[in-house]
Structure formats: C-alpha cells, structure tokens
Amino acid sequence: MGGLPDIQIRPLLRSDEISWRQLWKAYLAFYETELPEINYATYFERLLGDDTQDFQGLIALADGKAAGLTHFLFHRHGWRIRNTCYLQD
C-alpha cells in the first residue's frame, strides 16, 4: 500500500518551463482556450521576473513531478492600505 506523495510547493525556476507549459496548456484546455506561442513565452518570462508587482508563479511537485501551479500578483486596493493578492490561475 503506497503512502502519501511527497509534496513540495516552490517558486518557478527557469528549468520548470516545459512542465509549466504542460500544466498551463492543460489548464487553458479545460476552459477551451488556446493561445499563441508568444503568450506562453511572454507569460513565463513575466513569472520569472524580479518585479514583485508583476505576476509571480508557484509550482507544486508530487514526488518530484510537476502536479500543479498557481499564478498571482499583488495590487493596490481602494479599500485597503496594503496590497491585495489576486489569484490569476
């Protein structure tokens, strides 16, 4: 009987690009959406950027294999002093 998988969640790395693309394309397919190649390349570069006001990305690994992702950003909010986190994908 197998145990629970070893789960790790961490920021995206450049070496995650192939796995990230597979996961994001599957996510978009669920919503019956396809995008041009330039969108994938641009978005991944934004996710790796140093600007914390831009998009950020995390990847979930189960037993070392990509199993999930999230994209988010922090933005100003009219009702709050602190920035608010917006979950993109």
ABEGO torsion letter per residue (X at the ends): XBBBBBBBBBBBBAAAAAAAAAAAAAAAAAAGBBBBAAAAAAAAAAAABABAABBBBBBBBBGGBBABBBBBBBBBBAABABBBBBBAX
